[in-house]
C-alpha cells in the first residue's frame, strides 16, 4: 500500500476509536476514562482531525501527484 492508503486506513480506525469513546461516555460511569476523554473535548477534536486527514488522503488517492 502507498502512504495515502495507509493514512486512510489509520484515519478510519481513529474515527472508529473516537466514536467508541463518545458513545461509551454516554452509557458509562461518570468517573470513567471515556467520560473524561469526551468531556474535555479531546474525542471530538481528534474525531475532526481524523475526518480531515481521511478526506485529504482520499483526495491523494483520487488525484495522485505526477512526479
C-alpha positions, 0 to 999 in steps of 0.5 A: 500500500502507498502512504495515502492508503495507509493514512486512510486506513489509520484515519478510519480506525481513529474515527472508529476509536473516537466514536467508541469513546463518545458513545461509551461516555454516554452509557458509562460511569461518570468517573470513567476514562471515556467520560473524561476523554469526551468531556474535555473535548479531546474525542471530538477534536481528534474525531475532526482531525481524523475526518480531515486527514481521511478526506485529504488522503482520499483526495491523494488517492483520487488525484495522485501527484505526477512526479 
